[in-house]
Amino acid sequence: MKSPALRIFTLTAVLLLGIFYPLSAGQKKIVIGVSIPTQRDERWVKDAEKMRAVARDQGVELKMQISDNDAARQMSQCENLLAQKIDILILAPHDATSASAIVDAAHREGVKVISYDRLVLYSDVDLYISFDNVQVGRLQGKYLTERVPRGKYVVLGGAPTDNNAKLFKQGAMEYIQPLADKGEIKIVMDQWIQDWQPTLAMNLMQNALTANNNKIDAVLAPNDNTAGGVIQALAQVGLDGKIPVTGQDAELTGAERIVKGTQSMTIFKDTRLLATDAILTAVKIVRGEDPGATSRVNNQEIDVPAILLTPVVVDKGNIDQALIASGYLKREEVYK
């Protein structure tokens, strides 16, 4: 079984050197179904683009559906993919709980399911490929509490239907809650953000500022899009760049704000590695090969075999090395 470090090294070689293993002549062409929740966020656009590129290099057919954050639509789209006789399904669920019905439907058709980025709960899903999402939250919480060990905190979580959002918050609260219990931190707002909507994040932040006479010391924002909404609200009262705000996904807009000084940090989860691993692993499973799980994650039903990649903190100190030198973002865009 490969260690996480070895897996990341291998995937990097795949990305940089183009080491792909297309199907040999005469083999049946593999058909992979993909269901992802949105294209509204830059990171999900990158996931889709990379999956399509790797599938082309592998010589496999990719059938992709976007549910636009609609659980019922995702179910219908997956049923349609199954009707098209796909060989395997890569599923990034909009609703972690209701998506178990999609796994059940796939298994009735003899189709295995890879839970992508977000874990499907209450199901016997075959494999989970993601980042260590509790660690993502820990990195956010550690970063914030080291810089603001005392004061008033706004704690925002992502979509309540997204299991990852719960894991991020769980990790962050490992650092925030002990200080709150000691009375050193006062949590003045603790809210989830439906569908990760930036406008809702902005509205919540406006409410928190009003209720506390603009006396807020730190904000746990779950991703870059919601951080953008929070920072808009702070800018309205002249506090942008004066209050630490977390982020996640290393989106271009987040990177621009880090350089500008209005967003403190982001979490880099290299979706090139994740999307590549998903396609290569799907091909392995269809061929009957060992997918190479490195751990297991409980989804309230079973301990799901899992491949978990490592997230990285990015701030002004390492943004050039982490995001630009790696080729993830372009310097002229970040520093425009």
C-alpha positions as CSV (number, residue, x, y, z in Angstrom):
1,M,0.0,0.0,0.0
2,K,1.4,3.4,-1.0
3,S,2.1,6.0,1.6
4,P,0.4,9.4,1.1
5,A,3.7,11.0,0.4
6,L,4.6,8.4,-2.2
7,R,1.1,8.8,-3.8
8,I,1.6,12.6,-4.1
9,F,5.0,12.1,-5.6
10,T,3.6,9.6,-8.1
11,L,0.7,11.9,-9.1
12,T,3.0,14.9,-9.5
13,A,5.1,12.8,-11.9
14,V,1.9,12.0,-13.8
15,L,1.0,15.7,-14.0
16,L,4.5,17.1,-14.9
17,L,5.8,14.3,-17.1
18,G,2.7,13.1,-18.8
19,I,3.1,9.5,-17.7
20,F,-0.2,8.1,-18.7
21,Y,-1.2,4.6,-19.6
22,P,-3.9,4.6,-22.3
23,L,-5.9,1.5,-23.1
24,S,-4.2,-1.0,-25.4
25,A,-5.7,-1.7,-28.8
26,G,-8.6,-4.2,-28.7
27,Q,-9.6,-3.4,-25.1
28,K,-13.2,-2.2,-24.5
29,K,-13.3,1.6,-24.0
30,I,-14.0,2.4,-20.4
31,V,-16.9,4.8,-19.7
32,I,-16.7,6.9,-16.6
33,G,-19.7,8.8,-15.3
34,V,-19.0,11.9,-13.2
35,S,-21.5,13.9,-11.2
36,I,-20.3,17.1,-9.5
37,P,-22.4,19.7,-7.7
38,T,-21.5,23.0,-9.2
39,Q,-19.5,25.1,-11.7
40,R,-20.1,28.3,-9.7
41,D,-16.8,28.0,-7.8
42,E,-13.5,28.3,-9.5
43,R,-12.1,25.1,-7.9
44,W,-15.0,23.0,-9.3
45,V,-14.3,24.4,-12.7
46,K,-10.7,23.3,-12.4
47,D,-11.7,19.8,-11.2
48,A,-13.9,19.3,-14.3
49,E,-11.3,20.6,-16.7
50,K,-8.6,18.3,-15.2
51,M,-10.8,15.2,-15.2
52,R,-11.6,15.8,-18.9
53,A,-7.9,16.2,-19.7
54,V,-6.8,13.1,-17.9
55,A,-9.7,11.1,-19.4
56,R,-8.6,12.1,-22.9
57,D,-5.0,11.1,-22.1
58,Q,-6.2,7.8,-20.7
59,G,-8.3,7.1,-23.8
60,V,-11.4,6.7,-21.7
61,E,-14.8,8.2,-22.3
62,L,-16.1,10.7,-19.7
63,K,-19.8,11.5,-19.2
64,M,-20.1,14.5,-16.9
65,Q,-23.2,16.0,-15.3
66,I,-23.4,19.2,-13.1
67,S,-26.3,19.3,-10.6
68,D,-26.1,23.0,-9.8
69,N,-26.4,22.4,-6.1
70,D,-29.7,20.5,-6.5
71,A,-29.9,17.1,-4.8
72,A,-33.0,15.9,-6.8
73,R,-31.3,17.0,-10.0
74,Q,-28.2,15.1,-9.1
75,M,-30.2,11.9,-8.4
76,S,-31.9,12.3,-11.8
77,Q,-28.7,12.9,-13.6
78,C,-27.0,9.9,-12.1
79,E,-29.9,7.7,-13.0
80,N,-29.4,8.9,-16.6
81,L,-25.7,8.2,-16.4
82,L,-26.5,4.6,-15.2
83,A,-29.0,4.2,-18.0
84,Q,-26.1,5.0,-20.4
85,K,-24.2,1.9,-19.1
86,I,-21.3,3.7,-17.5
87,D,-18.6,1.4,-16.0
88,I,-18.0,3.4,-12.8
89,L,-19.4,6.6,-11.2
90,I,-17.4,9.4,-9.6
91,L,-19.8,11.2,-7.3
92,A,-19.2,14.5,-5.6
93,P,-22.5,14.8,-3.6
94,H,-24.4,18.0,-3.1
95,D,-26.3,16.4,-0.2
96,A,-24.1,13.9,1.7
97,T,-27.1,12.1,3.2
98,S,-29.6,11.8,0.3
99,A,-26.8,10.8,-2.1
100,S,-26.8,7.4,-0.5
101,A,-29.7,6.6,-2.8
102,I,-27.4,7.3,-5.8
103,V,-24.9,4.7,-4.4
104,D,-27.7,2.2,-3.9
105,A,-29.0,2.8,-7.5
106,A,-25.5,2.3,-8.9
107,H,-24.9,-0.9,-7.0
108,R,-28.1,-2.3,-8.3
109,E,-26.7,-1.9,-11.7
110,G,-23.4,-3.4,-10.7
111,V,-21.6,-0.1,-10.9
112,K,-19.1,0.9,-8.3
113,V,-19.0,4.4,-6.9
114,I,-16.0,6.7,-5.9
115,S,-17.1,9.4,-3.5
116,Y,-15.1,12.4,-4.7
117,D,-14.0,15.3,-2.5
118,R,-17.2,15.0,-0.3
119,L,-18.0,11.8,1.5
120,V,-21.4,10.1,0.8
121,L,-22.9,9.2,4.2
122,Y,-25.0,6.2,5.3
123,S,-23.9,4.1,2.2
124,D,-21.5,1.3,1.3
125,V,-19.7,3.6,-1.2
126,D,-16.7,1.8,-2.7
127,L,-13.9,4.4,-2.3
128,Y,-13.5,7.9,-1.0
129,I,-10.9,10.3,-2.6
130,S,-10.4,13.6,-1.0
131,F,-8.1,15.7,1.1
132,D,-7.8,15.3,4.9
133,N,-10.7,17.6,5.6
134,V,-10.5,17.7,9.4
135,Q,-6.9,18.7,8.9
136,V,-8.1,21.5,6.6
137,G,-10.1,22.9,9.5
138,R,-7.3,22.4,11.9
139,L,-5.0,24.5,9.7
140,Q,-7.6,27.3,9.6
141,G,-8.2,27.2,13.3
142,K,-4.5,27.1,14.2
143,Y,-3.7,29.9,11.9
144,L,-6.5,32.1,13.3
145,T,-5.9,31.4,17.0
146,E,-2.2,32.0,16.8
147,R,-2.8,35.4,15.4
148,V,-5.8,36.3,17.5
149,P,-5.7,34.3,20.8
150,R,-8.2,36.7,22.4
151,G,-11.2,38.6,21.2
152,K,-14.5,38.3,19.4
153,Y,-14.8,35.6,16.8
154,V,-17.3,35.1,14.0
155,V,-17.4,31.4,13.2
156,L,-18.9,30.5,9.8
157,G,-19.4,27.0,8.4
158,G,-20.1,25.9,4.8
159,A,-23.2,24.3,3.5
160,P,-24.9,22.2,6.2
161,T,-25.7,19.5,3.5
162,D,-22.0,19.1,2.8
163,N,-20.2,16.7,5.1
164,N,-16.9,18.4,4.3
165,A,-18.2,21.6,5.8
166,K,-18.8,19.7,9.1
167,L,-15.3,18.3,9.0
168,F,-13.7,21.7,8.3
169,K,-15.5,23.2,11.3
170,Q,-14.7,20.2,13.5
171,G,-11.0,20.7,12.8
172,A,-11.1,24.4,13.3
173,M,-13.0,24.2,16.6
174,E,-10.2,21.9,18.0
175,Y,-8.3,25.2,18.3
176,I,-11.1,27.7,18.8
177,Q,-13.3,26.0,21.3
178,P,-10.7,25.5,24.1
179,L,-10.0,29.2,24.1
180,A,-13.7,29.9,24.1
181,D,-14.1,27.6,27.1
182,K,-11.4,29.6,28.9
183,G,-13.2,32.9,28.1
184,E,-10.3,34.2,26.0
185,I,-12.4,34.0,22.8
186,K,-16.0,35.0,22.6
187,I,-17.9,33.5,19.7
188,V,-20.4,36.2,18.8
189,M,-21.8,34.4,15.7
190,D,-21.8,30.7,14.8
191,Q,-23.7,30.1,11.5
192,W,-23.7,27.7,8.5
193,I,-23.8,29.2,5.0
194,Q,-26.4,27.6,2.8
195,D,-24.9,26.3,-0.5
196,W,-21.7,28.2,0.3
197,Q,-23.3,31.5,-0.9
198,P,-21.0,34.5,-0.7
199,T,-24.0,36.9,-0.5
200,L,-25.2,35.0,2.5
201,A,-21.7,35.2,4.1
202,M,-21.8,39.0,3.5
203,N,-25.2,39.4,5.1
204,L,-24.2,37.3,8.1
205,M,-21.0,39.4,8.5
206,Q,-23.0,42.6,8.3
207,N,-25.3,41.4,11.0
208,A,-22.4,40.4,13.2
209,L,-20.8,43.8,12.8
210,T,-24.0,45.7,13.5
211,A,-24.7,43.6,16.6
212,N,-21.2,44.2,18.0
213,N,-20.7,47.8,17.0
214,N,-18.1,46.7,14.5
215,K,-15.9,45.2,17.3
216,I,-14.9,41.9,15.7
217,D,-11.4,40.5,16.0
218,A,-11.3,37.4,13.7
219,V,-13.4,35.5,11.2
220,L,-13.4,31.8,10.4
221,A,-14.6,31.8,6.8
222,P,-14.9,28.3,5.4
223,N,-13.7,28.9,1.8
224,D,-12.5,31.7,-0.5
225,N,-15.9,32.5,-1.9
226,T,-17.5,33.0,1.5
227,A,-14.3,34.9,2.6
228,G,-15.0,37.3,-0.3
229,G,-18.5,37.9,1.0
230,V,-17.2,38.5,4.5
231,I,-14.5,40.9,3.2
232,Q,-17.1,42.9,1.3
233,A,-19.0,43.5,4.5
234,L,-15.8,44.5,6.3
235,A,-14.9,46.9,3.5
236,Q,-18.3,48.6,4.0
237,V,-17.2,49.7,7.4
238,G,-13.5,50.3,6.6
239,L,-12.3,47.1,8.3
240,D,-11.1,45.1,5.3
241,G,-7.4,44.1,5.9
242,K,-7.7,44.9,9.6
243,I,-9.3,41.7,10.7
244,P,-7.9,38.2,10.0
245,V,-10.1,36.2,7.7
246,T,-9.5,32.6,6.7
247,G,-10.2,30.9,3.4
248,Q,-9.8,27.7,1.5
249,D,-9.5,26.4,-2.1
250,A,-6.7,28.7,-3.3
251,E,-8.9,30.4,-5.8
252,L,-7.5,33.2,-7.9
253,T,-9.8,35.8,-6.1
254,G,-8.6,34.5,-2.7
255,A,-5.0,34.7,-3.9
256,E,-5.5,38.3,-5.1
257,R,-7.0,39.3,-1.7
258,I,-4.0,37.7,0.1
259,V,-1.6,39.7,-1.9
260,K,-3.7,42.8,-1.3
261,G,-3.8,42.1,2.4
262,T,-7.6,41.8,2.9
263,Q,-7.6,38.0,3.3
264,S,-5.2,36.4,5.6
265,M,-4.8,32.9,4.2
266,T,-6.2,30.1,2.1
267,I,-5.9,26.3,2.1
268,F,-4.3,24.9,-1.0
269,K,-5.9,21.6,-2.1
270,D,-4.3,20.8,-5.4
271,T,-7.3,19.7,-7.4
272,R,-5.0,18.7,-10.3
273,L,-3.8,15.9,-8.1
274,L,-7.3,15.0,-6.8
275,A,-8.9,15.0,-10.3
276,T,-6.0,13.0,-11.7
277,D,-6.2,10.4,-8.9
278,A,-9.9,10.1,-9.4
279,I,-9.7,9.2,-13.1
280,L,-6.6,6.9,-12.7
281,T,-8.2,5.1,-9.8
282,A,-11.5,4.7,-11.6
283,V,-9.7,3.0,-14.4
284,K,-7.9,0.7,-12.0
285,I,-11.2,-0.3,-10.3
286,V,-12.9,-1.1,-13.7
287,R,-9.9,-3.2,-14.6
288,G,-10.1,-5.1,-11.3
289,E,-6.9,-3.6,-9.9
290,D,-6.2,-2.5,-6.3
291,P,-7.1,1.2,-6.1
292,G,-4.4,1.7,-3.4
293,A,-6.4,3.1,-0.5
294,T,-4.2,4.5,2.2
295,S,-6.7,4.8,5.1
296,R,-10.4,4.4,6.1
297,V,-13.0,7.0,6.9
298,N,-16.3,6.1,8.7
299,N,-19.5,7.4,6.9
300,Q,-22.0,6.2,9.6
301,E,-22.5,3.0,7.7
302,I,-19.0,1.5,7.0
303,D,-15.3,2.3,7.2
304,V,-14.9,3.5,3.6
305,P,-11.5,2.8,2.0
306,A,-10.0,6.2,1.4
307,I,-7.2,8.1,-0.4
308,L,-6.6,11.3,1.4
309,L,-4.2,14.0,0.0
310,T,-2.5,16.6,2.1
311,P,-3.7,20.3,2.3
312,V,-1.3,23.2,2.6
313,V,-1.6,26.6,4.3
314,V,-0.9,29.6,2.0
315,D,-0.5,33.2,3.0
316,K,1.7,36.1,1.9
317,G,4.8,34.3,3.0
318,N,4.6,31.3,0.7
319,I,2.1,32.2,-2.0
320,D,4.7,32.5,-4.7
321,Q,6.2,29.1,-4.0
322,A,2.9,27.3,-3.3
323,L,0.6,28.6,-6.0
324,I,2.7,30.3,-8.6
325,A,5.9,28.2,-8.8
326,S,3.7,25.1,-8.8
327,G,1.9,26.3,-11.9
328,Y,-1.5,26.4,-10.2
329,L,-2.0,30.1,-10.7
330,K,-0.3,32.6,-13.0
331,R,1.8,35.4,-11.5
332,E,0.4,38.1,-13.8
333,E,-3.1,37.2,-12.6
334,V,-2.3,37.0,-8.9
335,Y,-0.4,40.3,-8.9
336,K,-2.4,42.2,-11.5
